[in-house]
Amino acid sequence: MCGRLLLLLLLLVLVLVLAHGLAVDPLQAQVRHPLPVLWMMPVDSGSGSQNLTAGVVSAIRLALQDLKKQPAPLGNYEIQLHLVDSQCDPAKSLKALFDTMWEGPKYLLVFGGVCPSVTTIIARALPALNLVQVSFADTSPSLANRKWYRNLFSLMPSDRAVNQAAVKLLQRYQWARVGLVTQETPRLSQMKTDLLRQLLKTDVHAVSTQSLSNDVCSSLRRLKDHDVHIVIAHVEEDLVSELFCCVYRLNLFGPQYQWIVFDSGTAGWRLGWRASACALNSLAMAADGSIRLQITALANANTPGVSGRTPQNFLDSYLGQLVQEGSEVSPLHAFAYDSVWVAATALAHVMEVVKRRQKYGIQRNVTVSGEKEEEEEEEEEQRMLLDAVKRTRFDGVTGEVWFRNGKRMSTIELIQFQDSSGVLVGLFSTVTEQLHLHDHLLKFKGVTPATDHTLVRLQRLHVTVLLYCIVSSAAAVTVFITLLILCFVIISGRLWLLRSSSRTQDMLLLLGLLLSSSSVVLSGLDGVSVSEWTFELLCSVRLWMLSVGHTVVFAVLLSKTWTLYFLHRVKQKQQQSCRVLLWIFLLDVFVLTCWQILDPLRRVELQHRSHSDSADPGVLTQPFSEHCSSTNMELWLTAMCGYKGPLLGLGCFLAWNIRSVETNRPGVSGRRLSQSVFAVVAFSASGATASLLTTHNPPLQFCVSSGLILSCNVFILTSMFAPTILNVWMNRGGDDDDGGGGGQQQDEAASEEDDKQSSRLNKQLKSRNAQLNVEIESVTTQLCEATEARTNNGEVRSVSWSDEARVSDDGNSRRKRSSSDDVNSPENVQRRLSVQLPILHRSYLPVIGGVSSSSSSLSDLEPRYL
């Protein structure tokens, strides 16, 4: 019994001791060491209308409450935040920082920071001040420089990570042309600059970069003008509704467009919460299919983190406090909560290390300089705190919290707007820098994702086979008829010459028509039917055939018109018409040769006006055609028109003046000749104009130009050769029926031969006339000398004449013989003049417009003068 009683007493004492220990532990836990932390943050906005701190104070208070519940070592320390209003002014914030540090207490860590301008200047001064900053809002890409900002750590992922996610998305769908739309704020402007650098490294071309000003629609209209289909927008959350309203108005949505938006918020899509000129369903229609890049604000895990709360439990508690305090939700609340835990964990770790060193370390000599020892301790504490923050790793409400090179490792969410709601379609990990898309959740407006530019379907405009066969057949018929007429002219011989002014000119005219008609066949060939080298060769061949053919045809008509004009208007025969034809031909050959040598024709693709495909609006049909061109095409065309234009004008002037002239030859009719000249001028002008106006439609150009060329050639053949051919054919038929007709043709042929003999005789008489002129001048000189001698000495002259008279009386026969032998005697000179003058008169009659010489007229003159 005594043993049992003793055992019960021992148990009772043990229970009392345990109870006493449990009652003392909470009191001991309440003894917490204060850790002063400097909290720098703007209290008000620039206008003072909104308290920027109120949204995150509830989250920070909730974190401090949860820290109190933690066991040692976290439970042994109390974070005391000293708020300093930075006012988003670098100068004021820097002054406030120095004043606070001077007043004390001693701070090891700076907390907060919202304004990038303030954070930038404070973060560069942290190493010199032996401070470390933990921020929950600084995301500027410029802060990624660890050489300058090695003491700065931000819980929110950097905006550079957001840009990396956008670039990975572009690379995933091979979008190489994008447009940027950026709202002009300090943070978003830095995001745009960083994005442009990343796009440049990945060979993605930023076609247009627009800044959103007061008129958002005008900026988007410029994107549309540059044919931008993939648009990356950096805007604040309050501008999203106005942005998509303009997208709806400008029709910048649909299967051919893709919008990638970063609106700096974390609360998801909030279309229509700001007033805009568009209805909510219009905004939803414009935003449908758009992808939003969003920083993960709350983790999706349901397991408690280091604080003992799940993300959803934290959110419920945070919202409950906001309701009690009447504050607005801040998008930074979750990052502010985890930032407090980062600061507390690092500080607690450093304090524990310092305690252990003080308790178990070697005691320092108190005679050592206190200031130097204090500086060394501060530097050591800063290094330890810096290492502690770098090694921080725990599960927070925003996900796993840890840093690499001062950057928070996290994920970027890709949320696609589908049917008025957001769907998570992908994640970008900043750890692996890889993009993971849920393809089964992605929905694009078209069958395939949008293209980065309008798909252009090239359409070659060429002459169809049917059209080419029809026009070439017409040209072949024209060439065949021309060859038949040429053969007929050659075979007819003298009969043709009797009815035309010149058989040679007619043959040249037919050759010119052959060249111009043959060029039609070659002009219908393009890159579809021949190779590129052959096409360039045909360019020069076509130019030479058409230009030389046109020049020869018009030069012959101009020569005929010129001759007829001088015979019937000026009353003088023009002997230089063949030279005019030759000079025109040589000038044309000279210009073409210079063109061919200096600037030859090359194959050029001409882009015509594009049009959209009715079956697929995202596809643009781009017609193109091939044509011949050179570098200075306009200069060479001007040179050709410069000398052909005045000739065409001269031809019209001469043709107008001979329009009523009629001759006894069928082939030399003023009316038909003037009609032919007018036809060449009219068809030439029409062809050049039609060729310029129909360059956008090669089949129409080929059809119209070829039709005008062939029509002109057929008209000339009909006007110039049909009457002569009909006359010759009818006369040949009369020769078979009636012998008189054949005799008449023989007489005409004999008359033609006599005309040729008369021409040759006229040339001989002209030569003889020149000789006689020389002799007449010599005789005249002798007579003048004899007359002068007789005048100066009369006696000598009388004696001479007396002697001559006596000699004449003595030998009459000898005097007659000697006088007949002397060619320069006055009697012979007088006789030659009497014979020469009528002959010369008859010889010059054809030249001055009189009747032509003939064998019969010469035979009449011979008995009179011989």
Secondary structure, DSSP 8 states (H G I E B T S, - for coil): -HHHHHHHHHHHHHHHHHHHHHHHHHHHHT--EEEEEEEE--SB-TTSSSBTTHHHHHHHHHHHHHHHTS-TTGGGEEEEEEEE--TT-HHHHHHHHHHHHHHS---SEEEE---HHHHHHHHHHHHHHT-EEEESS---GGGG-TTT-TTEEESS--HHHHHHHHHHHHHHTT--EEEEEEE--HHHHHHHHHHHHHHHHTT-EEEEEEEE-S-HHHHHHHHHHTT--EEEEE--GGGHHHHHHHHHHTT--STT-EEEEE-S-SS---TTSS--SS-HHHHHHHHTT-EEEEE--S----S--TTS--HHHHHHHHHHHHHHHT----TTHHHHHHHHHHHHHHHHHHHHHHHHHHHHS----TTS-HHHHHHHHHHHHHHHHHHHHHT-EEEETTEEEEEETTEE--EEEEEEEETTEEEEEEEEETTTTEEEE-TTT---SSSS---SS-EEEEEE----HHHHHHHHHHHHHHHHHHHHHHHHHHHHTHHHHHHSS-HHHHHHHHHHHHHHHHHHHHHT--TTTS-HHHHHHHHHHHHHHHHHHHHHHHHHHHHHHHHHHHHHTS-S----HHHHHHHHHHHHHHHHHHHHHHS--EEEEEE---EE-SS-TTEEEEEEEEEEE-TTHHHHHHHHHHHHHHHHHHHHHHHHHTTT---SSTT--HHHHHHHHHHHHHHHHHHHHHHHHTTT-HHHHHHHHHHHHHHHHHHHIIIIIHHHHHHHHHHHHHHHH-HHHHHHHHHHHHHHHHHHHHHHHHHHHHHHHHHHHHHHHHHHHHHHHHHHHHHH-HHHHHHHHHHHHHHHHH-HHHHHHHHHH-TTSHHHHHHHHHHHHHHHHHHHTTTTTS----HHHHHHHHHHH-
